[in-house]
Amino acid sequence: MEREPELARLRRASRDSVRAGQVVAVTGEAGAGKTSLLRAVTSGSSGSGGSAGRRVARGLCDPLATPRPLGPVRDVLTDLGAAEAAFEGSPQDASGGAAAAGRGELEAHFTRAVASEPTTLVVEDAQWIDEASVEVLRYLVRRIDALPVLLVLTYRDAEIGAGHPLRPLLGDLARLEHALTIPLGPLSLDAVGRLLTDTSLDAASVHRLTGGNPFYVNEIARHAGVGLPASVRDAVLASTSLLDDEDLEALQLVATAPDAVDDRLLPLLGLDLPRLRRLESTGLLVRTRRGIGYRHELARLAVRDAIPLGGEPSLHARLLDALEGVGSRDHAVLAHHADAAHDRTRTSRYAASAAAEAARTGSHTEAVAFLTLALDRSDGGPAERARMLELLGQEQYMVSRLPEAVESITQALRLWEDVGDEGGLAAAHDRRALIEYYSARRREAELHARLATERDDTPAYGSACATHAYLAYRRHDYATAELSGRAARRSAERSGDEAVRLRCDVIDDAGDLLRGEVGARARLLLDAALALERSFDEVGTTAYSNLSSIDIEHRRFREAEEVLARSIPITVERDIPVCNQWQTGMRSRLHFQRARWAAAVEDADAVIGERRMPLSALWPHLVRGLVALRTGDGTTGAADHLDEAWDLAQRLDEPLAHLPVLSALAERSWLLGLDDPRLATAPATLVGVGSLPGVQWAVGDLLVWLDRIDRIDRIDRLDRLDRLGARAALPGGSTMPVAEPYRLELDGRHAEAEAAWAVIGAPYERALAALHGADPEASVRAVEELEGLAAGAVAERGREVLRSRGLGRVPGRRRASTRANPSGLTNRQLDVARLVARGLTNAELAQDLFISPKTADHHVSAVLSRLGLRTRREVVRRAAELGLD
């Protein structure tokens, strides 16, 4: 009733999805009629065939205290007969089986199964969805334009808060061309009157009592003979008035099962055929795929809430015993009933098992919830609690809940100390060291790393030595890194620990690459591939993280783009947000150094907005601050971001943190004419770390900026620049490495520096090198290029430089740039622009990006407009100039 427009929109989406996949979100409060609307559209369509030749697959989300990992995904695959290929175990117990493949393989398998023929995919009650299922659906949605699939989500929009697991998927839908939302509002007074036509009830009173909620109005209409109830709950319970006590208790028993009662449980619960017939007569129960359940969640809640005080635990205990009796492996449901039955022992046991399953399937948020429950209900000894706390800390670390992870590991340490377990202590200190480092607390990280390596006879010794080596490598302390790495390798060889051996390979090869051994790059790529192949996901993605950051540091931009394009999707597919945030921050830096301001800010804001992992935020804060300064979008906000970066650099205490922040402060001083007192630390920093291998680019950047603000002559002990080599010479025979483009500029060879930056693909640095050179024409051209790069504030400062040199021709301001540049392109538009530069057609582009040709055409038009170009051919011709090759 009153749903004709909504039905028409849903049916139109169903028809359109044969040509290009569609997504429909049906929203409304409980009882608004979401399921009824879907039933009207999909009735007669189940399994193969169905109306209009479409099949329907359904996934249900249950109101469990902690969601069942991949619950709706398992339902859909079971519907399609594809569960056995995706999960261990047989189809009937697939809900309890662990994932047989990694998350990426599962997502691909799910998408292939759904899209093998025209399909309506329904996911109901997504307000109860789990995080892992959301990621699988996001994988599908990113490709849905090219698939014959109608995805319908139903959820109660009022229950979707800012931090809800469904939020990332809803964000994807907001940017999807073929997605729409159908909100279901309450019934009007006129509609309520029509439903009550054959009754003596007053429509206005019923409308006021129910708020126009269709379910409640219908329940009151069904029991109109008893008059207007005092509450809507009474309207539901009117159906139970003729049941005797035993049948009412059976009805209440079913109400304690949020996911319905499996047919196998019925004999064990005493629910025989006559009793089931009497319960069916209430009109409250229906048969579902999962067994006997309530027709509506509101009806179940009404009956459950009417259970006498203290009676519910015994009902949950009966269900728990029955589930155990049939050998259920659904540990999430078992934990739910055990906890409701106040059975601490079984709650802890099943919650721990559910956590292990959740971790294996990449549902780390649910793993945290289950482990928290297991710990809270555990009556085990201190050693058992310490082990569970370590597991909890690991899972909290995986989802970037670092403060909570530190607290969990701290508690584990206390317990290991109490029981005098040296092995447990070493393992906890090792884990704590990594968490502290990702929290940008180097001093604490090194303390725990040392404590973890105090004894060489513990199982954690090899891992602890590898952690100590990693921390040393990140600080360019190669001697300590090599010493600790050798100890880690010896321990790994004795114990056969392949993960530790691979960690050592990553550290050694990353260190070699940072010091300039180009051949180490291929070895680091191999390290990543081997680790991921052997399911050491954290090791593999860490290898990619370090490789991308070194490539960017050494200005190998094309190689860095290739690595990040490969690795960021892996961090999403395998649910490793810690590495995802780091790599997104690195991509922000990459875009920034290529003068792609919009994409750089997009990535920087994504990392900063998470507020989860301080280690990953250094470059995003630098990017955010410097882009604001360069474009002139706000100096106050820029100062705040640079202050945050300064604080992080002090906490990390690493050369490649200190040097870039000082460079940013010097650039700000040059641009605004300010004297930042923090730059007084630059001489000591350069003298302290400037001669270390692997810092030549950061040192050169800082020296050039100090030169531009006339502070280079104030650097203590700095004597002269060696014009014959790529080093700055210091008294006493020590030397300071400087990368070639910076050395050329410091030597006054600005034209050569400009050419070097052009080859590298850094247009901003190229323009600045030309601006500060002696060639007036090149300096004027540089101001115009800065204007073309949308670096308006820097262009204005460039005009001041030209005036101070007495140049007669100073280019004026332009309202809009006539020079094509990618500074305003988002990440998605950059992807499209690169494919256009390769000469791909719309059809080929659509296939590569998993979108429809029509959507591809829209993206191409937007890219051409942003670049100020008229044709695709111009993009191909100017690909190298635009950094798209």
N, C-alpha and C positions, 0 to 999 in steps of 0.2 A: 504494500500500500504506500502510495506517494513516493514510489521509487522508479517511475517510468524514465525520467531523464538519466538516472544513474545506470539503469539497465541498458539503455540505448548506448551510452558511452562505453560500457564494458563490452557489449556485443560488437561495437565498431572496432574496438581495440583487438578483439579476438579475430575479426576478419582481417584487419591490417597486419596482424602478426605473421600471416603466411608469407607476406612479402618482406617485412622487416620486423624483427622482434620488438615486442612492446612490454612495458612494465606498468602495472596499475597498483596503486596503493589505496586500499579501501579502509577508511578510518572511521572511528566512532566509539562511543562508550560501550561498555558491556550491555548487551541486549538491544543494540541499535539496529540489528538485522543484517550484520555483515555476512554471516554464514548463509542466511536465507537468500540474500542477493546472489551469492555465488552459486547456490544450489539451483536457482532459477536459470542461470546461464549455462551451467555445466551438467544439468540433469541429463541422464542418458549417455554421458560420456565417461566411461571408465575403462581402463585397460586399453587395448588396441581398438581402433575404430572409434565409436562414439559419434555424437552428432557432429555434422559438418566434417566428418572424417578425422576429427581430432581426438587424441587421447588425453586423459586427465590424470595427473599424478599429484598426490597431496602429501604435505609434510606438516606435522602438528608440533607445536611447542607447548610443553606442559608446565603447569604452575608449581613446579618443584622448588624447594628452598634454594637449591643450586641447580641450574639447568643441566639436562643430560647432554654431554658433549656430542655434537653432530646429530642430535635427535631428529630434526626435520630432514636432514640430508639422508640419514639412514632410512627414514620412512619413504622418501621419494624413490631411492634406489631399490628398496624392497618392492614398491609398487611397479617399478619398471623391470623387475627381475634382474637387476644388475648389482645387488648388494653383495653377492658372494664373491664377485670379482674384485670388489673394493675393500672388503673387510674379511678378516680371518673368521673362520667358523661357518656354520651353515646358516641359510637365510632365517631360520626360525630363531636363532639366538644371535643374529647379527647385531642386535642392539647392545649386546654386552661384549662383542668382540673388539679387539684393538685394530687400529688401522694397519693394513698390510703394507701400504705404501706411504710415501711421504705426502705432506699436504699438497704439494704441487701436482703430484700424480693423481691424488684423489680429486682435486678440483678439475683436472683435465678429463678424468673418467666420468665425473658427474656431468660435465658439460656435454660430452659426447653422448652419454646415455639420454639426456633430456632432449638434445637437438637431433637425434637420429631420425625423427619424424615430427610433423606438426604436433605440438604439445601445449596444453595449458597446465602450467605448474603453479599450484596453490600452496602457499605457506601461511597457515592460520595462527592467529594469536602470537604475532611476532614480538609482542611486548615481553614475552618470556623466552626469547631466542638466546642461544649461547653464542659466544664470540667466534668460535671456530665455524659455525654454520654461516655467520655473517660473512666471513672471508670467502667461503665457498660461493655464496651468492654474489659477492662483489666480483669474483672471477668471472662468473656467468654474465653478470650485467655489463661488464666491460666489453663483452663480445656479442651481446644480444642483438645488436642491430643487424648482424649477418645471419641470425639463426631464426628458424620458424617456431619461435617460442613466445607464449604469453605468460609472463610471470606476474602472479597476483599475490600481493602481501596484504594481510589484514592485521590491524593492530589498533590498540586503544591509544590514540595520540596523546591523551592527557597523562599517560604513564611513561612517556618517553622523555626523560630528563636529559640534561646536557651531557652527562657521562654515560648514557645508556649504550650498551653494545650495538644497538641498531643504528646509532647516529652516523657512523662512517658510511653505511649503505645508503641511508637517506641523503647524505651529502652527495654521493655518486648520482643518485636519481635526480637531484636538483639540477645537475649539469647535463642530464641525458635528454636528447631531443624527443625520443619516443617514450616518455614517461609522463604519467598523469596521476593526480590524486583525486579520489572520489570520497568526499566526506559525507557521512550519513548523519543527518540531524534528527531531532525528535519529531514525532508525529504532531500534526496540527490539531487544534481543537475539533475541527471538522472531521478529520480522519478518526479521532477517538470516538466521536459521536456515531460514525458509520459502523465502527466495530461493536458498538454497544446497542445497535438498532433493536435487537430482539430482547433486550433486557430493560429493567426498570431503573438502572443506575444512571446517575446524573453525569453527563460527559464532562462538565466543567470540574466537578469534584474529582473524578478519576484523572483528568488531565493534570490537575493540581497535585494530586498524590503521587503520580508516576513521573511527572515531568515530561510526559509524552514518550517515555521509553517503550518501544514496541513490545518487548518481551513482557514487561510488567502489565501493560494494558491488556495483552492477550491472556495472561494468567487470571487477571480479575474478570475478564469477559468469560473465561471458561468456568468460573465458579460464581457466576452472578447470582445464583440462587441463595447464597449465604449472605448477600448484602455486601456493602462496601467494607473491606477489611480495614483494620487499624493501620496496617503497614503492608508494603509490598511483599515482605517476607511471609506474612500471614496468607497472602494470596497463593504463594507457591505451596505452603504447607497444607492448604485446604485439600490438596490431592491426596494427602496421607491420612485423612481423618477416618477412613474406613478400615485401615490396617490394624491387625492385632499387634501386641507388643513385640512378638518374635519377628514378624514381617517388617515392622518399623525399624527394629534393630538391624535387620538385613539391609534395609534401604540406607541406613546410616553407615553401615559397614562399607557399602559401595561408595558412599560420599567421601570416605577417607582416602580413596584411591584417585588422585588427580588424573592419572593416565588410563583409567578404566580397569576393570577386573578381567584378567586373562581367563579364557574358557577353561584352561587347565586347573585353575584355582577353585572353580565352582564346587566340585565334590568335597574338597578339603575344607571349604567354608560352610558346608551344609546348605548350599543354594541349589535345591533340586528343582525339577521342572515345574511342579505345582506352585512352589513359592515364586519362581521366576515369573509365572503367569500372573500371579497376584500383584507382584511389583510392577509388571508391565502395564497393568490396568490403571496405574496412577498417571500414566502419560508423561512421567518424568524421565524414564530410562529409554535408551535406544541401544541397538547393537552397532558397534563401531569395528573397525579393522582390528583394534586392540582388544576387543571383548565387550563386556557389558559396562556402559557408562551413562552419564547423565546427558539428557537432551541439550542442556545448556549449563554453562559454568555457574550462572547465577542461581539456577535451581540446585546445583550441587552445594554451593555455599550456603544456601538457605537451610537445607537439610542438615548439613554439617554443623552449622551454628546452633541448631536446635538440639544437638546431642547433650544429654544431661551433664552437668559439671563433673569432671573427673572421669567421664566415660570414654573419652576419645583414645587415651593411651592403650586401653585393652583392645580396642578395635584395630588399631595399628599393629599391635602385637600379633593378633590373629592373622592379619594379612602378611606380616613378616614371616611367621611360621609357615604359612602356605607357600609363599615364594621360595623359601628355603626347601620346602618339601618337593617342589618341582624342579629344583636345581637351577634357579634363576641366576644368571651371571650379570644382571643389570645392577651393578653396584651403586649407581646413583639413586635408583629407586629403593634399593635395600637400605641404603644409608638414610634416606628420607623417612622411611617407616620406622627404622630402628630408633632414630632420634625422637620421632613423635611418640614412640612407645616408652621413652625414657630409659632405653636400654643402652647404657654408656659403652659397654664392652663391644657389642655388635656395631654400634654407631661408629666407634673409632676404627674398627676393623674394616667395615665396608667403605667408610669415607676415605681411608688410606688407599684402598684398592681403586676407588673411583678417581682419586687424585692421580694415581699412576696411569690409568687409562687416559685421563684427560691430558696429561703431559705427553703421552705417546701420540695422541691425535692432534697435538698443537693447540689444545684448549688451555692455555696456561692460566688464564683468568679463573676458569673453573677449578683448575688444579689448586690454585691458591685458596679458593673458598673451601674445597673439600679438605685440604690439609689443615686449615684453620679449625674446621669442625672436628676433625680427627684429634687434634691436639687438645681442644677444649673438652672433649669427652673421654680422653685417654686416662686410664688408671695405671698405665705402665710405669716402669721405673725410670730413673733419670737417664740411663743410656738410651732407652727407646725414645724418650721425649727429645733427647739431644739429636738423634738421627732424624726424627721427623722435623725438628726445627731447622736442621741443615737443608732438608729437602724443601721446606717452605721458603727459606731464604733464597735458594736457587730459583724457585719458580717466581718469587717476587722480583728477583733480579731480571729474569727473562721478560717480565712485563713492565720493567723500568719503574718499579715501586721501590726505589733504592733506600729511602729512610726506613721503610718497614723491613726490608731485607737486612739492613744493618742490625736492627733490633732483634730479629730472629736469630741471626748468627751470634750476636752478643749473648743471648740467653743460652744458646747451644754451648758456647765457650764456658760459661759458668757451670753448666751441668757436667761437661767433660772434665773440668777441673775438680768438681766434687767427687767424681768417681775415679779420678786419677788415670784417665784413658789418654795416653800420649798420642796415639794414632788419631783419635777423635779430635783432640786439640789441634794437631797439625792440619788436618783437613779443614777444620773450621777457620783457623787463621788464614789458610790459603784462600778459601772462598771469600773471607772478609777483605783480604788484600785487594782482590779484583773489584769488589763492590765499592770499596773506598776510592779506588782509582777512578772508576766510572762516575763517582760522585765528586770528582775533581779535588780530592784530598790526598795529595801525593805523600805527605809526611806520614799520615796514618797508614796508607797503603804499604809503604816501605817498612814500617814497623811490623805490621802483621806478616809481611812476606819474610822478614828475618826470623820472626818467631816460628813460622811454619817450617823453616829449614834448620832448626836447632838440632834435630835428631835425624840421622840418615837411615834409621831402621823402621820408619813408619811407612805405611802404604801410600801416604800422600806426599812423600818426600820428593819424588820426581816432578809431580805437578807443581809443588811449591817452588822448586828450583826454576822451573820454566816460568812461573809467574814473576819471580825475582829477576830473571833474565829479561823478561818483557819490559818491566818497569825501567831497568837500566838502559835498554835499547832506546826506549822512548825519550830518555834524557841524554842520549848520545854518549853514554858511558859504555863504550864498546868492550872495554877490558872486562868489566864486571859482567856484562851480558854474555861474553864468551865463556868466562869461568863458570858462571851459574848454568849456562846452557850445556856445557860438558858434563857437569854433575847430573843434570836432568837426563841426558842421554844415557849415561851409565845406569842410572836407576831404571829407566824405561827398558833397557836391554835385559836387565835382571828380571824384571816383572812382566815383560812382554806387553807393556802399555803402549799401544799404537797411537793413542790420542796424544800422549805426552811427546812421543817422537815426532809426530806431525807438528805439534806446537813449536818444538825446537827448530824444525825445518823452516817454519814461517818466520820465526824471529831471526834466524841466521840470514835467510835470503832477503828479508826486508832490510836488515842492517847493511848487507852488502850493496843492495840497490841504493839505499840512501847515501852510501859513501861513493857511489858513482860506478859500480860494477853493473853495466847494462845487461850482461848475460843473466844476472840474478832475476830479472823481470820474468823471463820465461819460466824459471824455477818456481817463482812465487805463484804464477798462474797454475802450474802443475800442482803445487801444494794445495791450493784452493779446490781444484777439481778432485784430487784424491780424498781430501777430507770430506767433501760433500758426498762423494760416491760411497764412502764408508759410514755415512750418517753422523759424522762429527760436525754437525751444522755450525756450532759456534766457532769452531776452529776454521772452517772453510770461509765463513763470512768475515771473520776477523782478518784472514789473509787478504780478501778483497778490499776490506776497509783500509788496511795499511798500503796496499798497492795503489789504490786510487788517490790517497792523500800524498804519497810520494810522487806519483805522476803529476799531480797538480802542482806540488811544490817545485818540481823540476820543469814545469811549463810544458809537459807533454800532454797538451789538451785533448787531442784526438784520441790518444790511447786511454786517457782517463774517462772520456765519454763512453768509450766502448766497455770499459770495466764496469762503470756504474749502470749502464743500460742492461748489463747482464746480472749484476749482483743485487741491485735494489729489489727487483721482482722476487729474487730468491729469499730475501729477508722477509718479504710479505708472505710468500707461499709457505715458508717454514716457521712463520710466527716468531721472529727474533727482533722485536722492536728495539732492543739495545743497539744492534748493528744497523738497523734501518734508520734510526735517528742520526747516527754518526755519518752514514753514507749520504743521507739527505743533506746534512750540513756541509759535507764535502762537495756535493753537487751545487749547493748554493755558492760556495767559494769558486767553483769552476765557472759558473755563469757570470759571477762578478768579475773575474779576471778576463772574461771575454766580452765585458761591457754589455751583458744581457741583464739589465737592471730588473725588469719585471719578473723574469724567471728566478733570478737570484733572491729577490725579496719574497717571492712565493714560497720557495724552499726554506728560507731563513725563518719566516713567520711560522711555518709548519713545525719546525724544531722548537723554536722559542715558545710557541703556544702550548706545546706538550708539557713543558716545565717538569720533565721527568729525569733527564740525564744531563747533569751540568757539563760533563766532558764534551758532549756534542754541541754545546751552545757557544763555544768561543768564536768560531768563524761566523755563525749566524748573527751574533751581536756585532761583530766587526762589519759584516756586510750591510746589516740594517743601518748602522750608524754612518758608514761611508757613502752608501747610496743616497741617503737623505742629504748629506753634505754636498755631494757632487751634483745632484739634481736640483738642490735648493728647496727640498720639501720640508725642511724644518731642522733648525740647529739644536733646539732644546732636546728633542727626542734623540737626536744623534749623540749628544753628550751623554745621555743616560745609557745608551747602548755601549758606547766606548768605555764608560765607567764599569759596566758589567764585565766587559771583556778584560779590562785591566785587573779586576778582582779575580777573575778566573785564571788569568796568567800567573798571578802571584801564588795562587793555590796549587797550580800545576807545576810551576817551577821547572819549565822545560824551555830550551832555546827556541824551538819553533812555536812557542806560545808568547814568550817575552818579546822577541824581535818584531813580529808582525803588529803587535799592539803598539809598540813604540813607533813604528812606521805610521800607523794610523793616527796617532797623536801628533806626529810631525806634519802629516798631511793636513790635519785640521788646523794646526798653527799657521801653515802656509796659506791656507784658503781663507781663514778668518782674521789673520793678523794677531793671533793670541799667543801668549807665552805660557805654555803648560809646564808647571814646575816638575811634573813627572818625567819630562825629558832630561832632567838633570841626571837621571839614572842611566841614560844611554851610554855614556863613556864606559862606566864600570861593566855594563852588560856586554858591550862589544869586546872589551878586553877579556872578560871572563869566558865568553863562549864563541867569540868571533873566529877563532882558529880551529874550531871543531870540524871534522869532516861532515858534509851533508847540510851545512847551513849557508852555503855560498849565495843562494838566491835571497834568503831573508836578510843576510848581512848587507848585500848590495842594495836591496830595497831601502833599508834604513839609512845607509850612508848617502844615497842619492837624496832622500828627503831631508836629511840633516844639512846637506850641501845647499839645497834650495832655500832653507831658512837661515843660511849663514851660520850654522852651528858646527860645521865639520871641523873648523880650526880650533874648536874648544874641546875636542875629544882628547882627554889626557893620554899621553904617550903616543898618540898617532902622529907620525912624522911626515910621510909622503906616500904617494901612490906609485906603485911600480908600473910604468907605462909599457913595459915589455911583456908582462904576464898578467894572468887573471887573478892577481892578488894585491892586497894593500899591505905594504911592508910596515913593520913596527920596530922600534928600537930594540936592540938586543938580539936581532936575527930572527925573531918570530914573525910569522906571516898570517894574514887574514884573507881567506878565500873570498872572491867576489865573482859572481856569474857574469858572463861576457857582456850582455847588453848594459848592465849597470856599470861595468868597468869602462866601457866605451864612453858612456856619458860622463863619468867622473874624470875621464881623460880629456874631456872636451870634444870628443868625436861624435857629436850629436846626430849627424846624418847617418853615420854607420849604426848608431844605436837605434835610430828610427827604422832603418832597414831590417835590423835584427828582430825588433819587435813585430814588424810586419810578417816576417817569416814564421814567427811563433804563433801569431794570431791574437795579439793583445792590442786592440786599437786604442785604448785609453793611454797605455804606457807609450805607444808610438807617438800619439799626439803630444804628450807632455815632453818627450825627448825633443821633438821638433820645436816646440814652444820655447824651450830654454836654449836652443842653439843660436848660432851667430847669423844664420841665413834669415833675413827679414821676410822673404817670401814664404819660406817654410814655416816661420812663426805665425804669420797671418793665416796661412792655410790650416795650421794646427787649431787656431781659435775656431775656425769654421767647422773643422771636424769635431771638435768638442761640442759645438752647438748641435751638429748632426747626430751626435751620440746621446743627446738629451741630457748632457752634463752642463746645464745652464749656469750653475753657480761657478763651475770651474772655468767655463768660457768667459764669464765676466771677470774672474780673477786674471785670466789670460790677457784680457784687454788692458788691465792695469799694468801687467808686466810689459806689454808693448808700449804703453804710454811712458812708463818709467825709462824705457830705452830710447825714447825720443822718436819713435817711428811715426811717420806722418799718416800712414794708412792703417786705421784700426777698424776692423769689420764691425758693423753695427749688429744689433740684436735682430733676430728673425722670429716671427710668431710661430712658425712651423718649419720643421726641417724639410729640405728638399732632397736630402741624402738618405738613401735606403740604409737602414741598420736594424739589427734584431733586438735592440734594447727594450722594446715594448712588448715583445712576444712572451706569452706564458709558456710553461713547459709543454703543454699539449700542442700549442701552435709551433713551437720549435721542432717537435717531432714531425709535424706535418710539413714544415718548411724543408727539413732535411730530405724527406722522401720526394718532395717536389723537385728539389735540387738534383736528385738522382734521376729525374726524368720519369717517375712513375705516373701512370694514368690514375684517374679517380678510382677506377675499379681495382687496380693494383694497390693503391693506397688504402682503400677500404679493407681489402683482404689483410694487409699487413697490420692495420690498427684495429681490426675486428669491429668495423663500423660499416654502415651502409654507404653506397656510393653517393647518395643524396647528402648525407651528413659530411662525407669527405669533401663534396663540392662546397658546402657552407664553410668548412674549415679553411679550404684553399682561398676562398674569397676573402675571409677575414685576414689571412696571412698576407695576401697581396695588398689589402688595404692598409694594414699596419706597416708594411715595408715601403709603401708608397710606390709600388710597382704595378704595371698594367697587365703583364702576361706571365705565365709560368716560364716561358722561355727566358725572360729576364732573370728569373731566380736561378735557372740553370747556368746562365752565362756568368752571373756574379756570385756564384756559390762560394768560391774561395775568398773573395772580398768580404762576404757576409759571415764567414766562419761556418758555413753549412756543408763543406765538403768532407 
